[in-house]
Amino acid sequence: MLESRFFKHFGKWLLLGILTFLVVFHPTPIAAQMPANSVAKAPILLDGNILFEVGGFGNFSPRERAKFINQRLISEATTSESEIDVEILQENGQVILQIGDRYLLTLTENDLLSASTPFQQGKLWRKKIAISLQEAKEQRTPKYQKQAIIWMVSCLFAAIVLIILLSFSVEWSVSKFFKWIGDPEHPLYSWEQPVKFLLRIIWFILDVTLCLSVFYWISDRLPQTRILRYQLFWFISEPIIPLSDTETKSIQDIIVLVLMSLGLWFVVSLISRWMQGYICKRSGQESGTYEVIAVLIRYGLICIALLILLPLWGLNLASLAILASFLGVGIGFGVQNIVNNFVSGLIIAIERPIKVGDFVTVEGLEGSVERIGSRSTIIRTLDRVTIVVPNSRFLDSETINRSYGDPVSRLKISISVAYGSNVPLLRKALLEVATSHPEVLLRPEPQVWFLEFGDSSLNFELRVWTADPKQQARIKSDLNYRIEANLNHYNIEMPFPQRDLNLRSPQLQQLVQSLQQKYPLTSVDSPLKTTENESDFSLKNVPMTIDEGDMKAVNTRDLSHLDVETLVIALKGSEGIEIKDRRYRLKTYSRCFIGAELVDWLMVREECSREDAIAIGEHLRKRGILHHVTDEHPFLDEYLFYQFYY
């Protein structure tokens, strides 16, 4: 994390350094471009600094006068080797400024800014021009440029170090703060996400402000950088985006509009979250209806605020009416599915046929509802695959919600046994399996139903109840393993298809009798009967093998009678495992223990194998007694941090 944070900020500041480098070594300084449109006054620039502004004179516009004066000033600053002398003259009732013996400008009444007469204004400008030209010549000397570049590089390096230190300091402080309000009992717990977002915005603004401040200071060291900085700022603030015949906006106006819109969205989100959290909690009602109201109010406030914000920004909404009418017809046909899904999302939020956490099946897709959005619903399958389902599908097609109302659901397992089996003993074996499983509910009671007399078997069905529909597939597999082991324990035979073949020909009877004497077949009941497929007789002589993974599942220690309360007390006692604050990288986790140490401790105390100790740890995790510090892992025999919930 340290390396990624360093390179993130290093890249940002490296980009700033490259920009500064290109600005410093720009080949030839150029005069700043004047606005193309007609203005009352135009600025006079020298090396990116605005000295004053001039108006029109005779047939010359302010822009034309300013362009001529700017070129003359830059020419004097770059080519003149002698001392610069700015003079003010009065000829034929006109006030003239010249540099040496070269004409610069003629002052008129349109140029008056801070003086009452052109001659007084000329005195002020003469002094300012002389000082600026002298500074411009000094800043173009090799000695000054070398020192300025050294200062610029030093400032850039110091800024990189400062931003990295500030970043880690802020991250440490913010992590402590959110750990403080992360407690569900804390009054600010419901505002955790908005506060996080607000702090990110504040840090982003401070970060950008620091970057721009350093850039401004660096670009102010050399005349070449000041010229390009002025061009950049002029380009951002110059109106270049026409909205109408009389209205033109600049990039700066667009940035202001974007920032105002982001602020509006943030305020509206805070109001919506306040309604969902505070009002819903105070009313004591379900949050579904209030969530819909909050969404509607959010969109309503955004629309109202935009109708107020855009005219204040200078956009005439009446000019967009005709365009909006044409776009509305075309968009209406294109977004009808989106509108359908949006309305379906509102209906789902109001009626609440499904909610977050429900285990549903829709059009063959099965999984848990992760999030219900305004247009679509996120479903996470048992294979941990995320599926985005449009909201309209939940209303247009049949949806199975196994968690609706009461999550308790019934699980059916079919069992077939051979004719002649002990039925009461079979019922006892099946009920033992059902009642011994920790995730099978004892109320309603498990039942064994005798379904039918099959062709080759007696068909039964074990019906049990579970509290978690998502775990039915795993529970069914566990029960099948236990049923197979229990039937073998009670010597209850599983059937296989049987067919009787009656031989009525005397010659065939003699042939079968002779073959039976030579090759005895214990499965043939009489010399007049044989099986249709003789390979079935050899099955009784083939040893049945069980996969190693299946045997491990069958022989897993039964944890249903484990005294969990006594075990937890021993774990936390003086002779239990070591529980203390532990540190990993830059984060500290309070009151943790190591998973591998718990396994070793359980092996000694419970006198069990390592596999059984791991199973006990996983059993404690499923019972909600312990958990991984970041909830990323189940219980594993590894160097991982775990905590107790209480």
C-alpha positions as CSV (number, residue, x, y, z in Angstrom):
1,M,0.0,0.0,0.0
2,L,2.9,2.3,0.8
3,E,4.4,1.8,-2.6
4,S,1.2,2.2,-4.5
5,R,0.4,5.5,-2.6
6,F,3.9,6.8,-3.3
7,F,3.8,6.1,-7.0
8,K,0.3,7.5,-7.3
9,H,1.4,10.9,-6.0
10,F,4.7,10.7,-7.7
11,G,3.0,10.2,-11.0
12,K,0.8,13.2,-10.4
13,W,3.7,15.4,-9.4
14,L,5.9,14.0,-12.2
15,L,3.2,15.2,-14.7
16,L,3.3,18.6,-13.1
17,G,7.1,18.6,-13.3
18,I,7.0,17.7,-17.0
19,L,4.6,20.5,-17.7
20,T,6.9,22.9,-15.9
21,F,9.9,21.6,-17.8
22,L,8.2,22.2,-21.1
23,V,7.1,25.6,-20.1
24,V,10.6,26.6,-18.9
25,F,12.4,25.5,-22.1
26,H,9.8,26.9,-24.5
27,P,11.8,28.0,-27.5
28,T,10.6,31.6,-28.0
29,P,8.3,33.7,-25.8
30,I,5.3,35.0,-27.6
31,A,2.9,37.8,-26.9
32,A,-0.4,36.9,-25.4
33,Q,-3.3,36.6,-27.8
34,M,-6.0,39.2,-27.5
35,P,-9.8,38.3,-27.6
36,A,-11.1,38.2,-31.1
37,N,-14.4,40.0,-30.3
38,S,-14.7,43.7,-29.8
39,V,-14.1,45.0,-26.3
40,A,-14.0,48.5,-24.6
41,K,-10.4,48.0,-23.4
42,A,-7.6,45.5,-24.0
43,P,-4.8,44.6,-21.6
44,I,-1.2,45.6,-22.1
45,L,1.1,42.6,-21.2
46,L,4.7,42.1,-20.5
47,D,5.9,38.5,-19.8
48,G,2.4,37.5,-18.7
49,N,1.9,40.3,-16.3
50,I,-0.9,42.8,-17.0
51,L,0.4,46.4,-16.7
52,F,-2.7,48.4,-17.6
53,E,-5.5,48.5,-20.2
54,V,-6.0,50.8,-23.2
55,G,-9.1,51.8,-25.2
56,G,-9.5,52.6,-28.9
57,F,-7.8,55.4,-30.7
58,G,-8.9,56.7,-34.1
59,N,-9.4,53.8,-36.5
60,F,-7.6,51.4,-34.2
61,S,-9.5,49.1,-32.0
62,P,-8.4,48.4,-28.4
63,R,-7.2,45.0,-29.5
64,E,-5.1,46.4,-32.4
65,R,-3.5,49.0,-30.1
66,A,-2.7,46.4,-27.4
67,K,-1.2,44.0,-29.9
68,F,1.2,46.7,-31.3
69,I,2.2,47.9,-27.8
70,N,2.7,44.3,-26.5
71,Q,5.0,43.5,-29.5
72,R,7.0,46.7,-28.9
73,L,7.5,46.0,-25.2
74,I,8.6,42.4,-25.8
75,S,11.0,43.6,-28.5
76,E,12.6,46.2,-26.1
77,A,12.9,43.5,-23.3
78,T,14.6,40.9,-25.5
79,T,16.7,43.0,-27.9
80,S,17.7,46.2,-26.1
81,E,21.2,46.0,-24.5
82,S,21.4,49.6,-23.3
83,E,19.6,51.1,-20.3
84,I,15.9,51.5,-21.0
85,D,14.6,55.1,-20.9
86,V,10.8,55.7,-21.0
87,E,9.9,59.3,-21.9
88,I,6.6,61.2,-21.9
89,L,6.1,63.9,-24.5
90,Q,3.4,66.5,-25.3
91,E,3.1,67.3,-29.0
92,N,0.2,69.2,-30.6
93,G,-1.9,68.7,-27.5
94,Q,-1.3,64.9,-27.4
95,V,0.5,62.9,-24.7
96,I,3.0,60.4,-26.2
97,L,5.0,57.7,-24.5
98,Q,8.1,56.4,-26.1
99,I,11.0,54.1,-25.3
100,G,14.2,55.8,-26.2
101,D,13.5,57.3,-29.6
102,R,10.9,54.7,-30.5
103,Y,7.2,55.5,-30.4
104,L,5.1,53.4,-28.0
105,L,1.6,54.8,-27.6
106,T,-0.5,58.0,-27.5
107,L,-2.8,58.6,-24.5
108,T,-6.4,59.6,-25.0
109,E,-9.4,60.2,-22.9
110,N,-10.4,56.6,-23.4
111,D,-7.3,55.4,-21.6
112,L,-7.9,57.2,-18.3
113,L,-8.1,54.8,-15.4
114,S,-6.7,56.3,-12.2
115,A,-5.9,59.9,-13.3
116,S,-7.9,62.9,-14.4
117,T,-5.8,63.9,-17.4
118,P,-3.8,61.9,-20.0
119,F,-0.6,63.6,-18.9
120,Q,-1.0,62.4,-15.3
121,Q,-2.0,59.0,-16.5
122,G,1.1,58.9,-18.7
123,K,3.3,59.6,-15.7
124,L,1.9,56.6,-13.9
125,W,2.2,54.3,-16.9
126,R,5.8,55.6,-17.6
127,K,7.0,54.5,-14.2
128,K,5.2,51.1,-14.4
129,I,6.6,50.4,-17.9
130,A,10.2,51.4,-16.8
131,I,10.1,49.1,-13.8
132,S,8.6,46.2,-15.7
133,L,11.1,46.5,-18.6
134,Q,14.0,46.6,-16.2
135,E,12.7,43.4,-14.4
136,A,12.2,41.7,-17.8
137,K,15.8,42.3,-18.8
138,E,17.1,41.1,-15.5
139,Q,15.0,37.9,-15.6
140,R,16.4,37.1,-19.1
141,T,20.0,37.0,-17.9
142,P,21.7,33.5,-17.7
143,K,22.5,33.9,-14.0
144,Y,18.9,34.6,-13.0
145,Q,17.5,31.8,-15.2
146,K,19.9,29.3,-13.7
147,Q,19.0,30.3,-10.1
148,A,15.2,30.2,-11.0
149,I,15.5,26.7,-12.4
150,I,17.2,25.5,-9.3
151,W,14.5,27.0,-7.1
152,M,11.8,25.5,-9.3
153,V,13.3,22.0,-9.0
154,S,13.8,22.3,-5.3
155,C,10.2,23.5,-4.8
156,L,8.9,20.6,-6.9
157,F,10.9,18.0,-4.8
158,A,9.8,19.6,-1.5
159,A,6.2,19.5,-2.7
160,I,6.4,15.8,-3.6
161,V,7.7,15.0,-0.1
162,L,5.0,17.2,1.5
163,I,2.1,15.7,-0.4
164,I,3.3,12.1,0.5
165,L,3.6,13.0,4.2
166,L,0.2,14.8,4.2
167,S,-1.4,11.8,2.4
168,F,-0.3,9.3,5.0
169,S,-1.1,11.6,7.9
170,V,-4.6,12.2,6.5
171,E,-5.2,8.5,5.8
172,W,-4.1,7.5,9.3
173,S,-6.4,10.2,10.9
174,V,-9.3,9.2,8.7
175,S,-8.9,5.5,9.4
176,K,-9.0,6.2,13.2
177,F,-12.0,8.4,12.8
178,F,-14.0,5.9,10.8
179,K,-13.0,3.1,13.2
180,W,-14.5,5.4,15.9
181,I,-17.8,6.0,14.1
182,G,-17.9,2.4,12.6
183,D,-19.6,1.1,15.8
184,P,-23.3,0.4,15.0
185,E,-24.2,2.0,18.3
186,H,-22.5,5.3,17.4
187,P,-24.9,8.1,16.6
188,L,-23.0,8.9,13.4
189,Y,-23.0,5.3,12.2
190,S,-25.8,5.9,9.6
191,W,-23.8,8.8,8.2
192,E,-20.6,6.9,7.7
193,Q,-20.8,6.8,3.9
194,P,-21.7,10.5,3.4
195,V,-19.0,11.5,5.8
196,K,-16.5,9.4,3.9
197,F,-17.6,11.0,0.6
198,L,-17.3,14.5,2.1
199,L,-13.8,13.9,3.5
200,R,-12.7,12.5,0.1
201,I,-14.0,15.7,-1.6
202,I,-12.3,17.9,1.0
203,W,-9.0,16.1,0.6
204,F,-9.3,16.2,-3.2
205,I,-9.9,20.0,-3.1
206,L,-7.0,20.5,-0.8
207,D,-4.8,18.3,-2.9
208,V,-5.7,20.1,-6.1
209,T,-5.3,23.5,-4.4
210,L,-1.8,22.5,-3.3
211,C,-0.9,21.3,-6.8
212,L,-2.2,24.5,-8.4
213,S,-0.4,26.7,-5.8
214,V,2.9,25.0,-6.5
215,F,2.3,25.2,-10.2
216,Y,1.5,29.0,-9.9
217,W,4.6,29.6,-7.9
218,I,6.9,27.7,-10.2
219,S,5.4,29.3,-13.3
220,D,5.9,32.8,-11.8
221,R,9.7,32.4,-11.6
222,L,10.5,32.9,-15.3
223,P,9.0,35.2,-18.0
224,Q,8.5,32.4,-20.4
225,T,6.4,30.4,-17.9
226,R,4.3,33.5,-17.1
227,I,3.5,34.0,-20.7
228,L,2.2,30.5,-21.2
229,R,0.4,30.6,-17.8
230,Y,-1.5,33.7,-19.0
231,Q,-2.4,32.0,-22.3
232,L,-3.7,29.0,-20.4
233,F,-5.8,31.1,-18.0
234,W,-7.1,33.3,-20.9
235,F,-8.1,30.2,-22.9
236,I,-10.1,28.9,-19.9
237,S,-11.8,32.2,-19.2
238,E,-12.4,33.3,-22.9
239,P,-16.0,32.8,-24.1
240,I,-15.7,30.2,-26.9
241,I,-18.8,28.1,-26.5
242,P,-21.9,29.7,-28.2
243,L,-25.2,29.0,-26.5
244,S,-27.3,31.4,-28.6
245,D,-26.8,34.5,-30.8
246,T,-26.2,36.7,-27.7
247,E,-24.9,34.2,-25.2
248,T,-21.3,32.6,-25.2
249,K,-19.8,30.6,-22.4
250,S,-16.2,29.8,-21.5
251,I,-14.5,26.6,-20.2
252,Q,-14.4,28.3,-16.8
253,D,-18.2,28.7,-16.8
254,I,-18.5,25.0,-17.7
255,I,-16.2,24.0,-14.8
256,V,-18.3,26.2,-12.5
257,L,-21.5,24.5,-13.7
258,V,-20.0,21.0,-13.1
259,L,-18.8,21.9,-9.6
260,M,-22.2,23.4,-8.7
261,S,-24.0,20.3,-10.1
262,L,-21.7,18.0,-8.0
263,G,-22.4,20.1,-4.9
264,L,-26.1,19.9,-5.7
265,W,-26.0,16.2,-6.0
266,F,-24.1,15.8,-2.8
267,V,-26.6,18.0,-0.8
268,V,-29.6,16.1,-2.3
269,S,-27.9,12.7,-1.4
270,L,-27.5,13.9,2.2
271,I,-31.2,14.9,2.4
272,S,-32.2,11.5,0.9
273,R,-30.0,9.6,3.3
274,W,-31.3,11.6,6.2
275,M,-34.9,10.8,5.2
276,Q,-34.1,7.0,4.9
277,G,-32.2,6.8,8.1
278,Y,-33.5,9.4,10.6
279,I,-37.2,9.5,9.7
280,C,-37.5,5.8,9.1
281,K,-35.8,5.0,12.4
282,R,-38.0,7.5,14.3
283,S,-41.2,6.1,12.7
284,G,-40.3,2.5,13.4
285,Q,-41.6,1.3,10.0
286,E,-40.0,-0.7,7.3
287,S,-37.6,1.2,5.1
288,G,-39.1,0.0,1.8
289,T,-41.7,2.8,1.5
290,Y,-39.3,5.4,2.8
291,E,-36.7,4.3,0.3
292,V,-39.1,4.9,-2.6
293,I,-40.1,8.3,-1.1
294,A,-36.4,9.2,-0.7
295,V,-35.7,8.2,-4.4
296,L,-38.7,10.3,-5.7
297,I,-37.7,13.3,-3.5
298,R,-34.1,13.0,-4.7
299,Y,-35.1,13.1,-8.4
300,G,-37.6,15.9,-7.7
301,L,-35.1,18.0,-5.9
302,I,-32.5,17.5,-8.6
303,C,-35.0,18.6,-11.3
304,I,-36.1,21.7,-9.3
305,A,-32.5,22.7,-8.5
306,L,-31.5,22.3,-12.2
307,L,-34.4,24.5,-13.2
308,I,-33.1,27.2,-10.8
309,L,-29.4,26.6,-11.4
310,L,-29.3,26.7,-15.2
311,P,-31.1,30.1,-15.6
312,L,-28.8,31.6,-12.9
313,W,-25.8,30.2,-14.9
314,G,-27.1,32.0,-17.9
315,L,-28.9,29.3,-19.9
316,N,-32.2,30.3,-21.4
317,L,-34.5,27.2,-20.9
318,A,-37.0,28.6,-23.4
319,S,-34.5,28.3,-26.2
320,L,-34.2,24.5,-25.4
321,A,-38.0,23.9,-25.5
322,I,-38.2,23.1,-29.2
323,L,-35.1,20.9,-29.1
324,A,-36.4,19.1,-26.0
325,S,-39.7,18.4,-27.8
326,F,-38.0,16.8,-30.7
327,L,-35.6,14.8,-28.5
328,G,-38.4,13.8,-26.2
329,V,-40.3,11.9,-29.0
330,G,-37.2,10.1,-30.1
331,I,-35.9,9.3,-26.7
332,G,-39.4,8.1,-25.6
333,F,-39.3,5.2,-28.0
334,G,-35.7,4.4,-27.2
335,V,-35.9,4.4,-23.4
336,Q,-39.3,2.7,-23.0
337,N,-37.6,-0.4,-21.6
338,I,-35.6,1.7,-19.2
339,V,-38.8,3.5,-18.0
340,N,-40.5,0.1,-17.7
341,N,-37.7,-1.2,-15.5
342,F,-37.6,2.0,-13.5
343,V,-41.4,1.8,-12.8
344,S,-41.0,-1.9,-12.0
345,G,-38.3,-1.0,-9.5
346,L,-40.6,1.5,-7.7
347,I,-43.4,-1.2,-7.6
348,I,-40.9,-3.7,-6.1
349,A,-39.8,-1.2,-3.5
350,I,-43.4,-0.4,-2.5
351,E,-44.9,-3.9,-2.6
352,R,-41.6,-5.6,-1.5
353,P,-42.2,-9.0,-3.1
354,I,-38.4,-9.3,-2.9
355,K,-35.9,-7.5,-0.7
356,V,-32.2,-7.5,-0.2
357,G,-31.0,-10.9,1.2
358,D,-33.9,-13.0,-0.2
359,F,-33.0,-16.2,-2.0
360,V,-35.0,-16.1,-5.3
361,T,-35.4,-18.0,-8.5
362,V,-36.4,-16.1,-11.6
363,E,-36.4,-17.5,-15.2
364,G,-33.9,-20.3,-14.1
365,L,-31.6,-17.9,-12.3
366,E,-31.1,-18.7,-8.6
367,G,-29.3,-16.7,-6.0
368,S,-29.4,-14.1,-3.2
369,V,-30.6,-10.5,-3.9
370,E,-27.6,-8.2,-3.3
371,R,-29.1,-4.9,-4.3
372,I,-32.3,-3.5,-5.7
373,G,-31.6,-0.5,-7.9
374,S,-33.9,1.9,-9.8
375,R,-33.4,0.0,-13.1
376,S,-32.0,-3.5,-12.2
377,T,-31.5,-5.9,-9.4
378,I,-28.2,-7.6,-8.5
379,I,-28.4,-11.3,-7.8
380,R,-25.4,-13.4,-6.6
381,T,-25.6,-17.1,-7.3
382,L,-24.3,-19.9,-5.2
383,D,-21.4,-20.1,-7.6
384,R,-20.5,-16.5,-6.5
385,V,-21.4,-15.2,-10.0
386,T,-23.1,-11.7,-10.0
387,I,-26.1,-11.4,-12.4
388,V,-27.8,-8.2,-13.3
389,V,-31.5,-8.8,-13.8
390,P,-33.9,-6.0,-15.1
391,N,-36.6,-5.2,-12.6
392,S,-39.4,-5.9,-15.1
393,R,-38.6,-9.6,-15.1
394,F,-39.7,-10.0,-11.5
395,L,-43.2,-8.7,-12.4
396,D,-43.5,-10.1,-15.9
397,S,-42.6,-13.7,-15.0
398,E,-43.1,-16.1,-12.1
399,T,-40.6,-15.5,-9.3
400,I,-39.9,-18.0,-6.5
401,N,-38.9,-16.3,-3.3
402,R,-37.9,-18.9,-0.7
403,S,-37.2,-16.2,1.9
404,Y,-40.5,-14.3,1.6
405,G,-42.2,-14.0,5.0
406,D,-40.8,-17.1,6.7
407,P,-37.4,-18.4,5.4
408,V,-38.2,-21.9,6.8
409,S,-38.6,-24.3,3.8
410,R,-39.0,-28.1,3.4
411,L,-36.4,-30.4,1.8
412,K,-37.4,-33.8,0.3
413,I,-35.0,-36.7,-0.2
414,S,-36.1,-39.9,-2.0
415,I,-34.9,-43.3,-0.7
416,S,-35.6,-46.7,-2.2
417,V,-34.9,-50.1,-0.5
418,A,-35.2,-53.7,-1.5
419,Y,-38.3,-55.7,-1.0
420,G,-38.2,-57.6,2.3
421,S,-36.3,-54.8,4.1
422,N,-37.2,-54.0,7.7
423,V,-39.4,-50.9,7.3
424,P,-39.6,-49.8,11.0
425,L,-35.8,-50.1,11.1
426,L,-35.5,-48.0,7.9
427,R,-37.7,-45.3,9.4
428,K,-35.6,-45.3,12.6
429,A,-32.4,-45.0,10.5
430,L,-33.7,-42.1,8.5
431,L,-35.0,-40.2,11.5
432,E,-31.7,-40.6,13.3
433,V,-29.9,-39.0,10.3
434,A,-32.4,-36.1,10.2
435,T,-32.3,-35.3,13.9
436,S,-28.5,-35.6,14.2
437,H,-27.9,-33.0,11.5
438,P,-27.3,-29.5,13.2
439,E,-29.0,-27.5,10.4
440,V,-32.2,-29.6,10.2
441,L,-35.0,-28.1,12.3
442,L,-36.6,-30.3,15.0
443,R,-39.8,-28.2,14.7
444,P,-41.6,-29.0,12.4
445,E,-40.5,-32.6,13.0
446,P,-38.8,-34.6,10.3
447,Q,-41.1,-37.2,8.7
448,V,-40.6,-40.4,6.7
449,W,-43.3,-41.0,4.1
450,F,-44.0,-44.3,2.4
451,L,-44.7,-43.3,-1.1
452,E,-45.3,-46.5,-3.2
453,F,-44.5,-50.1,-4.0
454,G,-42.2,-49.8,-7.0
455,D,-41.3,-52.4,-9.6
456,S,-38.1,-53.3,-7.8
457,S,-38.1,-51.4,-4.6
458,L,-40.1,-49.8,-1.7
459,N,-40.0,-46.1,-2.2
460,F,-39.8,-43.7,0.8
461,E,-39.3,-39.9,1.2
462,L,-37.5,-38.2,4.0
463,R,-39.0,-34.7,4.6
464,V,-37.1,-32.2,6.7
465,W,-37.2,-28.5,7.4
466,T,-34.3,-26.0,7.1
467,A,-34.0,-22.4,8.1
468,D,-31.7,-21.2,5.3
469,P,-32.9,-21.9,1.7
470,K,-29.5,-21.1,0.3
471,Q,-27.9,-24.1,2.0
472,Q,-30.5,-26.7,0.9
473,A,-28.2,-28.2,-1.8
474,R,-25.3,-28.7,0.7
475,I,-27.7,-30.0,3.4
476,K,-29.2,-32.5,1.0
477,S,-25.7,-33.7,0.1
478,D,-24.8,-34.1,3.8
479,L,-28.0,-36.0,4.5
480,N,-27.3,-38.4,1.5
481,Y,-23.9,-39.2,2.9
482,R,-25.3,-39.9,6.3
483,I,-28.2,-42.0,4.9
484,E,-25.9,-44.2,2.9
485,A,-23.7,-44.8,6.0
486,N,-26.6,-45.4,8.3
487,L,-28.3,-47.9,5.9
488,N,-25.0,-49.9,5.7
489,H,-24.8,-49.8,9.5
490,Y,-28.3,-51.4,9.8
491,N,-27.7,-53.8,6.9
492,I,-30.6,-52.4,4.9
493,E,-30.1,-53.3,1.2
494,M,-30.5,-50.8,-1.6
495,P,-32.4,-52.3,-4.6
496,F,-31.4,-52.8,-8.2
497,P,-33.7,-53.6,-11.1
498,Q,-34.7,-57.3,-11.3
499,R,-36.5,-59.2,-14.0
500,D,-37.7,-62.8,-13.9
501,L,-37.4,-65.0,-17.0
502,N,-39.7,-68.1,-17.0
503,L,-38.3,-71.1,-19.0
504,R,-41.1,-73.5,-20.1
505,S,-39.2,-75.7,-22.7
506,P,-38.0,-79.1,-21.2
507,Q,-34.8,-78.9,-23.2
508,L,-34.1,-75.4,-21.8
509,Q,-34.8,-76.6,-18.2
510,Q,-32.3,-79.5,-18.6
511,L,-29.7,-77.1,-20.0
512,V,-30.2,-74.6,-17.1
513,Q,-30.0,-77.4,-14.5
514,S,-26.8,-78.7,-15.9
515,L,-25.3,-75.2,-16.0
516,Q,-26.4,-74.6,-12.4
517,Q,-24.7,-77.8,-11.3
518,K,-21.5,-76.8,-13.0
519,Y,-21.6,-73.0,-12.2
520,P,-23.7,-72.5,-9.0
521,L,-25.6,-69.2,-8.9
522,T,-26.7,-68.3,-5.4
523,S,-28.9,-65.5,-6.6
524,V,-31.2,-67.9,-8.6
525,D,-34.1,-69.0,-6.5
526,S,-35.1,-72.0,-8.6
527,P,-33.8,-74.0,-11.6
528,L,-36.7,-72.6,-13.6
529,K,-35.7,-68.9,-13.2
530,T,-32.6,-66.8,-14.1
531,T,-31.9,-63.2,-14.5
532,E,-32.2,-61.4,-17.7
533,N,-28.6,-60.0,-17.5
534,E,-26.1,-62.5,-15.9
535,S,-23.7,-59.7,-15.2
536,D,-25.9,-58.7,-12.4
537,F,-25.0,-61.8,-10.4
538,S,-21.4,-60.8,-10.3
539,L,-22.2,-57.5,-8.6
540,K,-22.4,-59.2,-5.2
541,N,-18.8,-60.3,-5.5
542,V,-17.4,-56.9,-6.4
543,P,-16.3,-54.9,-3.3
544,M,-18.0,-51.5,-3.0
545,T,-15.5,-48.6,-2.9
546,I,-16.2,-45.2,-1.5
547,D,-14.3,-42.1,-2.7
548,E,-11.8,-40.7,-0.2
549,G,-13.6,-37.3,-0.1
550,D,-16.9,-39.1,0.6
551,M,-15.4,-41.1,3.4
552,K,-14.0,-38.0,4.9
553,A,-17.5,-36.4,4.8
554,V,-19.1,-39.4,6.4
555,N,-16.5,-39.8,9.1
556,T,-16.4,-36.1,10.0
557,R,-16.8,-35.5,13.7
558,D,-20.4,-34.9,14.8
559,L,-20.5,-31.4,16.4
560,S,-24.2,-31.3,17.3
561,H,-23.5,-32.2,20.9
562,L,-20.4,-29.9,21.3
563,D,-20.6,-27.8,24.5
564,V,-19.8,-24.5,22.7
565,E,-20.4,-22.2,25.7
566,T,-17.8,-24.1,27.9
567,L,-15.4,-24.2,25.0
568,V,-15.6,-20.4,24.4
569,I,-15.1,-19.7,28.1
570,A,-12.0,-21.9,28.1
571,L,-10.7,-20.2,24.9
572,K,-10.9,-16.8,26.6
573,G,-9.6,-18.0,29.9
574,S,-6.1,-17.8,31.4
575,E,-5.1,-21.2,29.8
576,G,-6.7,-20.3,26.5
577,I,-5.2,-18.9,23.3
578,E,-3.3,-15.7,23.1
579,I,-5.7,-12.7,22.3
580,K,-4.0,-9.3,21.7
581,D,-3.8,-6.4,19.3
582,R,-1.9,-7.4,16.1
583,R,-0.4,-5.4,13.3
584,Y,-0.2,-6.2,9.6
585,R,1.4,-3.7,7.3
586,L,0.0,-0.3,8.3
587,K,-3.2,-1.5,10.0
588,T,-3.7,-2.6,13.6
589,Y,-6.4,-5.2,14.4
590,S,-7.6,-5.2,18.1
591,R,-8.0,-8.4,20.2
592,C,-7.1,-11.0,17.6
593,F,-5.8,-14.5,17.6
594,I,-4.2,-16.7,15.0
595,G,-6.2,-19.4,13.3
596,A,-3.3,-21.9,13.3
597,E,-2.8,-21.4,17.1
598,L,-6.5,-22.1,17.7
599,V,-6.2,-25.4,15.8
600,D,-3.2,-26.5,17.9
601,W,-5.1,-25.5,21.1
602,L,-8.2,-27.5,20.1
603,M,-6.1,-30.6,19.2
604,V,-4.7,-30.7,22.8
605,R,-7.9,-29.8,24.7
606,E,-10.4,-31.9,22.6
607,E,-7.8,-34.7,21.9
608,C,-8.9,-34.7,18.3
609,S,-7.2,-34.7,14.9
610,R,-6.2,-31.6,13.0
611,E,-9.1,-32.1,10.6
612,D,-11.6,-32.2,13.5
613,A,-10.0,-29.1,15.1
614,I,-10.5,-27.2,11.8
615,A,-14.1,-28.5,11.6
616,I,-14.7,-27.2,15.2
617,G,-13.3,-23.8,14.2
618,E,-15.5,-23.6,11.2
619,H,-18.5,-24.6,13.4
620,L,-17.7,-21.7,15.7
621,R,-17.6,-19.3,12.8
622,K,-20.9,-20.5,11.4
623,R,-22.5,-20.2,14.8
624,G,-21.5,-16.5,14.8
625,I,-18.9,-16.8,17.6
626,L,-15.8,-15.8,15.7
627,H,-14.9,-14.3,12.3
628,H,-12.0,-13.3,10.2
629,V,-11.1,-9.6,10.8
630,T,-12.0,-8.6,7.3
631,D,-14.6,-11.3,6.7
632,E,-12.6,-12.5,3.6
633,H,-11.9,-16.1,4.7
634,P,-13.7,-19.0,6.4
635,F,-11.8,-20.6,9.3
636,L,-8.5,-21.9,8.0
637,D,-5.4,-23.5,9.6
638,E,-3.2,-20.6,8.5
639,Y,-1.6,-17.4,9.9
640,L,-4.8,-15.4,9.6
641,F,-6.3,-13.0,12.2
642,Y,-9.7,-13.9,13.8
643,Q,-11.8,-12.1,16.4
644,F,-14.6,-13.1,18.7
645,Y,-18.0,-11.3,18.2
646,Y,-18.4,-11.0,22.0
